[in-house]
Amino acid sequence: MKAWRVHELGDPSKVMSLDEIDQPTPGEGQVLVKVKAAALNFPDVLMAMGMYQEKPPLPYIPGVELCGEIVESGQRVIGSPSNGPGAFAEYALMDKDFAFPAPEGLSDEKAASLYLTYQTGYVGLHRRAHLQAGEWLLVHAGAGGVGTAAIQLGKAAGAKVIATAGGPRKTQVCADLGADHVIDYTAEDFVPIVKEVTGGHGADVIYDPVGGDVFDKSRKCIAFEGRLVVVGFTSGRIPEAPANNLLVKNYSVVGLHWGLYRKHDPALFGMVHEQLTRLVEEGHVDPLVGEVLPLDQAPQALAKLADRSTVGKVVLVP
Ligand SMILES: NC(=O)c1ccc[n+]([C@@H]2O[C@H](COP(=O)([O-])OP(=O)(O)OC[C@H]3O[C@@H](n4cnc5c(N)ncnc54)[C@H](OP(=O)(O)O)[C@@H]3O)[C@@H](O)[C@H]2O)c1
């Protein structure tokens, strides 16, 4: 089968090659899946560069999210490959207990996009931040994969959503997804705008995949008893929150590492998948696929993701 493999750490557009390798053989508790669509995630870029918390042994097949067909049964499923990456290939192995039924109404490309970012969003907003209907939710990088999911999930939860994004094309994407207020944070300071839009209250929940200056500024417009969710650091800088600032302003900084629930609460994945499937059926969730490319263009697709030019999800089709 054809599979992309990272042979050395570095820029994923340079260190991957499309190799002809043997189809994998399922072990105990695994199924062989024919990949129908594989969605890109920022961690694909970080992992290839050796900058992600998971460091698979080289060479490895990248890609952490897919929609595929179980070869034995023909069932269409979504999820991550066994042991993390492995989706940018014609076939992949999945753990049987973590291969979830693809919602019938979704195309392969959209179904592939329903897993990682939506599970992260659901767990982040509900389990970690306890988002309530009527609260103000501020989503940073709202036009990205994680951001588009958070806007839809926030609206579905009955929150009032403010989204930031870089440039008019991206703020329009956020507005089209239902954000109540959008801010181009590359052109305007979002702090006074959030304060004004919320009538001085501030954002109750802030969902931050960017970090750096965006995190620092978020601390200035968070509500009393607000929850600032640390999702990622696409800006490249890991920020810090001074403890005295948490004390005087009565807010919480909430860490989010969705993948860690595989160890601490594995049943959560299936429960969240059920909720997401329901939200798809009710029309609250509809993954935004910005671009579909053939599998052989994986390096170009990852380069676009790294240079900040994509909206929603980018999906590869074998
Ligand atoms: N905590 C978890 O469990 C978990 C799970 C999944 C993903 N994540 C993290 O969430 C983050 C977003 O992932 P994603 O797949 O949604 O990525 P994505 O689709 O590429 O979106 C990331 C967005 O970050 C913004 N950004 C700001 N500064 C940037 C920079 N210097 N370089 C690139 N992008 C920049 C860009 O939006 P603007 O142009 O609008 O600023 C970009 O669209 C990543 O850090 C990822 O590791 C965390």
The ligand as a MOL file (V3000), in Angstrom:
LIG
                    3D

  0  0  0     0  0            999 V3000
M  V30 BEGIN CTAB
M  V30 COUNTS 48 52 0 0 0
M  V30 BEGIN ATOM
M  V30 1 N -5.3280 20.3440 23.9880 0
M  V30 2 C -5.7080 19.3830 23.1730 0
M  V30 3 O -6.1160 18.2970 23.6110 0
M  V30 4 C -5.6330 19.6450 21.7010 0
M  V30 5 C -6.2990 18.8260 20.7740 0
M  V30 6 C -6.2340 19.1680 19.4210 0
M  V30 7 C -5.5050 20.2770 19.0050 0
M  V30 8 N -4.8460 21.0130 19.9300 0 CHG=1
M  V30 9 C -4.0540 22.2000 19.5560 0
M  V30 10 O -4.9060 23.1900 19.0270 0
M  V30 11 C -4.1520 24.0510 18.1790 0
M  V30 12 C -4.8930 24.3010 16.8870 0
M  V30 13 O -4.9340 23.1400 16.0910 0
M  V30 14 P -5.7430 23.1200 14.7040 0
M  V30 15 O -5.6290 21.7240 14.1770 0
M  V30 16 O -7.0600 23.7550 14.8810 0 CHG=-1
M  V30 17 O -4.8470 24.0690 13.8050 0
M  V30 18 P -5.3000 25.0390 12.5960 0
M  V30 19 O -6.5240 24.5500 11.9160 0
M  V30 20 O -4.0800 25.2460 11.8060 0
M  V30 21 O -5.6650 26.3870 13.3300 0
M  V30 22 C -4.6970 27.0750 14.0490 0
M  V30 23 C -4.9020 28.5490 13.9110 0
M  V30 24 O -4.0040 29.1910 14.8250 0
M  V30 25 C -3.8580 30.5190 14.4080 0
M  V30 26 N -2.4790 30.9770 14.5660 0
M  V30 27 C -2.0830 32.0290 15.3050 0
M  V30 28 N -0.7890 32.1980 15.2450 0
M  V30 29 C -0.2980 31.2510 14.4110 0
M  V30 30 C 1.0010 30.9440 13.9220 0
M  V30 31 N 2.0730 31.6470 14.3080 0
M  V30 32 N 1.1290 29.8910 13.0810 0
M  V30 33 C 0.0790 29.1590 12.7090 0
M  V30 34 N -1.1990 29.4140 13.1420 0
M  V30 35 C -1.3670 30.4610 13.9760 0
M  V30 36 C -4.3010 30.5950 12.9420 0
M  V30 37 O -5.5200 31.3220 12.8900 0
M  V30 38 P -5.5150 32.9200 12.6940 0
M  V30 39 O -4.7840 33.1990 11.4010 0
M  V30 40 O -6.9430 33.2470 12.6450 0
M  V30 41 O -4.7830 33.4950 13.8640 0
M  V30 42 C -4.5610 29.1560 12.5610 0
M  V30 43 O -5.6000 29.0530 11.6390 0
M  V30 44 C -2.7850 23.3790 18.0020 0
M  V30 45 O -1.8470 23.9930 18.8660 0
M  V30 46 C -3.0340 21.9620 18.4610 0
M  V30 47 O -1.8550 21.3450 18.9450 0
M  V30 48 C -4.9040 20.7240 21.2590 0
M  V30 END ATOM
M  V30 BEGIN BOND
M  V30 1 1 1 2
M  V30 2 2 2 3
M  V30 3 1 2 4
M  V30 4 1 4 5
M  V30 5 2 4 48
M  V30 6 2 5 6
M  V30 7 1 6 7
M  V30 8 2 7 8
M  V30 9 1 8 9
M  V30 10 1 8 48
M  V30 11 1 9 10
M  V30 12 1 9 46
M  V30 13 1 10 11
M  V30 14 1 11 12
M  V30 15 1 11 44
M  V30 16 1 12 13
M  V30 17 1 13 14
M  V30 18 2 14 15
M  V30 19 1 14 16
M  V30 20 1 14 17
M  V30 21 1 17 18
M  V30 22 2 18 19
M  V30 23 1 18 20
M  V30 24 1 18 21
M  V30 25 1 21 22
M  V30 26 1 22 23
M  V30 27 1 23 24
M  V30 28 1 23 42
M  V30 29 1 24 25
M  V30 30 1 25 26
M  V30 31 1 25 36
M  V30 32 1 26 27
M  V30 33 1 26 35
M  V30 34 2 27 28
M  V30 35 1 28 29
M  V30 36 1 29 30
M  V30 37 2 29 35
M  V30 38 1 30 31
M  V30 39 2 30 32
M  V30 40 1 32 33
M  V30 41 2 33 34
M  V30 42 1 34 35
M  V30 43 1 36 37
M  V30 44 1 36 42
M  V30 45 1 37 38
M  V30 46 2 38 39
M  V30 47 1 38 40
M  V30 48 1 38 41
M  V30 49 1 42 43
M  V30 50 1 44 45
M  V30 51 1 44 46
M  V30 52 1 46 47
M  V30 END BOND
M  V30 END CTAB
M  END
